[in-house]
Each structure stands twice: as structure tokens, then as C-alpha cells.
Amino acid sequence: MFTIYLTVTLLASALNGSAAVANLIGHEYPKKEADRNRIPRSWTRPLGLLLGAGALGLLAGFVVPVVGVLAAAGLVLYFLGALGAHVRAGNFRLGGWALFFGLALAALAVNLAHHAA
């Protein structure tokens, strides 16, 4: 179980961390997605901070387990909000969203399973 927990958590942290960096440095992709979902571009950096906090929280969960569980739950909520933004804007290109959401959900599940054992 520990190997699955470690792998999923590190993968989720790396993926969300890279998305956070893209948002924070002002990369064009998050800006285009913000436009597509009718979200102000000025929100990309704050949203990047949330992604970064989630990524770091997952890593902190190795030391303080409750932080990892809360970070994973926060990422699940973040991506549910992202789904709402996609649907509101009529943007049903959800491949990237499904990857991030599925990984956040998997991180939450393995965190809960690992720490309950």
C-alpha cells in the first residue's frame, strides 16, 4: 500500500506543481484556458497559488498526514470548481480536467486508505 500511496502522491504533487508554476510565471496555456472558460486572466496567479499549496500540502503529508489528506481534499474541491467553470462557459473539453481531477481523487483515496491502515 505504501508504494501506491507514495507513487500517486508524488505524481499528483508533481502535476499540480507544474500547473502552479505555469500559472505563476504567466505561461500562455493557463491564460488561454482562462479565456476559454471566461475567467479573468488576473485569476491565473491566485489559482496557481492554490495549486501550489495543494502540491506542497501533499508533500507535507508525508510528515504530517492530516495535511496531506486536507491538501488532497482541497485539490478535489478545486477541480470540482474548475468543472463548474467549464460547464458554465460551455467548454466541454474536459480531458485535462479529468486527468487532474482523477489524480486528485486518487491522492485523496490513497491518503485516506494509507493512514487508516
N, C-alpha and C positions, 0 to 999 in steps of 0.2 A: 504493500500500500504506500509505503514511504516513497518509492521510486515514482509512482504515478503522481503523488502529491507534489514532489519536487519538480518533475517534468512539466506538469500542467501549470504550476505556479510560476516557474521561471519563464515559460513560453508566454503566458498571459502578461507577465510583467514586462517582458521584452517588447511584445507587440504594442501594448498600451504606452510604454515608454517611448517607443519610436514615433507613435502617433502624437504624443505630447510634444516631442521635440519638433515635429513638422509644424504643429500649431504654433509653438512658441517662437520659432525662427521666421514665421511668416511665409512658409512654403506655399506655392501656388495651389497645390491639391486641396488643402483644407479650405482655402478661400473659394475655390470653385464649388466645393461641396456646400459651403455656407450659402453661396448664391443659389445653387440648385434647390436648397431646402428653405430658401427665403429667410435665412438667419443673418442678422447684421454681421459683417466681417469683423467688427470690433469685438465680437464674442469669441473669436477663434482663440485668442490668447487665454482668456479666463477658462474656456473649455479645455484648453491644453493643460492648464494648471490642475484642473480636476483629474484629467487622465494621468498626469504625472503623479499626483497624490495617490491615486489608485495603484499605480505601478510600484511606487515606493512603499505603500502600505502592504502590498502583497509580499514584498521582500522583508519588511519589518515583521511580518507574521511568522517568519522562521524563528524569531527571538521572542516575540510577544504574540502568541497565537490568536488572541481575540482581535488584534489589529488586522491580521491577515483576513480573518472572517469578515470583519467590518469593511475592509477595503474591497473585497470581492463582492460583497452585497452592494456597496456603493457603486461599483462598476456595472453591476446588473441594472441598478436603478438608472444610472447614466444612460445606458444603451436602450432601456425602455423609453426614456425621454427622447432619445435620438429617433427611435421608431415613430414616436408621436410626431416629431418634426417632419420626418419623411412623409408620413401619411397626410399630414396637414397640407404639405406642399404638393401632394400628388406625385411624389417621387417614389416609384416602386422599384428602383434599382437597389435591391437590398442585399446583394451578395457580400459586400464588405461589412455591412451591418451584421449580417448573420454570422460571419466569422468572428467578429469582435464579441457579439452577444453570446454566442455559443461558448467561446473561450472563457468569458467572464462567468457564465453559469457553471461551466465545468470547474473553474477555480473555486467557486463557492462550494460546489458539491464535494470536491476532494478535500477542501479545507475542513468542512464540517465532518466528513467521514474520518479523516485522519485524526482530528482532535477528539472525536467522540470515542475512538478505539482505545 
